Amino acid sequence: MYAAKKRKISGLSGLELEMSLTQLRKLRKTLIPEEVPESDAISTDTFSDRLDNMIALLESRVNDPLV
């Protein structure tokens, strides 16, 4: 029988994950806050919002790799 191979959730090794997170944080610091009209504020995710979500997801994987 074949041994079960454990699959990485993110597809990144620990070092790759750390490097990606570092680069995303640098990118986030360079962004100028976006002005979103009040009528669009509810339904529109800005690039900054999506980037913040991605950073939070990667941070959770760094802190708890089993999640």
Summary of the structure (lengths in Angstrom):
residues: 67
radius of gyration: 16.5
end to end distance: 28.1
largest distance: 59.8
contacts: 120
relative contact order: 0.18
helix: 51%
strand: 0%
